[in-house]
Amino acid sequence: MPLLPLPDDWTRALCVVAHPDDLEYGGASAIARWTREGKEVAYLLVTRGEAGIDGMTPDECGRVREAEERASAAVVGVEHVEFLDGHTDGLIEYGLPLRRDLALAFRRLRPELIMSINFRESFGGHSFNMADHRHTGLAILDAARDAGNRWVFDGDDPAGPEPWSGVRYVAFSGAPDSTHAIDVTDTIDVGVASLREHAAYIDGLGQAFDPDAFLRDNARGTGEAFGCDYAVGFELFEL
């Protein structure tokens, strides 16, 4: 099936992922386009990525990666960056606590579009996806509905935000079976710069990694399918 244009009839997006750097492996190029177009975009991170660098203790790693994520967000024009507490990098569990935290955040931030990254079992072929990504993505889909039901998670804070049924789209970048895409030819350079802000994490990989080549190779292939130079693909759910 041909890739369809990602809907743009919205004004406010919330990008929700498990770890710092998840958005930058492709999705940030699309975010840069949205902010250039005047759309409101905020970030919500489930963890601070504290288990992501073998040579750093979790406390130190969490501080470093939080700072890198804030700097990376600023590159693509995003100022509002939040981190959830109560969830541990590498051990994120799908369940009511995560659904609750996400639903309450959605009620407060009131997005029309929620963006995340691939939550399917694979990135294609036999490249098994990690549990944090899978559990976070599924919780996002459920919490997007939970947010609109005043009788779900209603007793935690009587003075809390009103239910929010305004989530219209949930889009996952990097999915093996993308259905939609967005042209990022004019913002791929910004996406690369955003990924480069995760210098400590990239160095901690212990292997050669070129953000420019990685992002351009992926975006070029999607662009060929979409009819442009560079594009980011999404699996889109409509609520």
C-alpha angles and dihedrals in degrees: 000000000000118000113256124215112267108249114259100185093113136084107199128053135179119201111207124186140152100242145022108266095030092105094045096063090085109316096079091071089061091045090053089055092049094051090047088055090054099255120146113244129179132178129227119187120194092205138009092240091249095160095049104095118056095203095055132068114244093251094052093040093052092053093048096046094046089054091047091051093051091050091046092051091051090056091062094042100262116136102168111077122163132182123205119226125217099048124097126219110249092014103065109149127204107232148096098303092057093041090050095050092048095044092051090048091050090051091051099043096036102207124187092197124036116196127194139146133270113306097177121114092256141030086216130305113007098333098123115211120231123255095244091060094044095047094044094050094050091047090051092056093049095042091052087065095037089058091066097049111085091196093059115081088352101135102058097081119007089193093049127118122297119257114280120213094166099102103115102165138029113192126189118198122210094028117158091230104039116184101185139029144192127216109243098171091121095045105037090101090056090049090053091049089050092054091048089063088073090074098142092050093047091048089049091059087077094217138085112277127171111197092194095053093042096051096040093049092052095042092046093057092049090045091056090055092045098043103251139087098262131008141165117226126217139190101224129207121188118208 
